[in-house]
Amino acid sequence: MKEIKVAKIELLKSEYERNFKIKGYISDFTSAFIFEEDKELQSIIHALKYEKKFLIGKYLGRLLAEVRSDIISEWKIDYIIPVPLHRLKLSERGYNQSYYIAKGLGRELSVPVKSIFVKRIKYTQSQTMLSRIERQANLSDAFKAYGKKIKSKKILIVDDVITTGATTNECAKVLLEAGAAKVFAASAAVAG
């Protein structure tokens, strides 16, 4: 894993400004690594998502905790929520890769992971080839928050890779509407 680049704090700050600050749903953001096309991390995440190597997710979650626990600990989060997959996508893939990243992170930080608090209620096309604006439109009204336990809580949303933040912003929006105090975001990797 020596070829995988750790995301520098300056990059994370600029990504927060670009992807989250304007919307106002995410209070802060962090990520462990830089996602680069045709590099080692892309192969690792591809294996996690498409080759049923879900234990890689737990490992990435542990690495995220190792690299960014100082930042995440400052947030004093109550729950970790993985970005949910639609039930059809979950059935097709067999598991949610973000759930395993969240589990690895949660175990290291001793924070409970709750995948039941947010559901993807609208089936959306893959975000991979969409522009920033198309991603936002694709995800409009795609999520719903559930549960009284999120009221006044600090929530951390976890994803595998954050590119534009559209998915994370939409999840955060419904959590705040349901009464969450603050929502933060973390990912194994950020698009470089």
Secondary structure as UniProt FT lines:
FT   TURN            2..3
FT   HELIX           9..16
FT   HELIX           17..21
FT   TURN            22..23
FT   STRAND          29..35
FT   TURN            37..38
FT   HELIX           40..50
FT   HELIX           55..75
FT   STRAND          79..82
FT   HELIX           87..93
FT   HELIX           97..109
FT   TURN            115..116
FT   STRAND          118..120
FT   TURN            128..129
FT   HELIX           132..139
FT   TURN            140..141
FT   STRAND          143..145
FT   HELIX           148..150
FT   TURN            151..152
FT   STRAND          154..162
FT   HELIX           166..177
FT   TURN            178..179
FT   STRAND          182..191
//
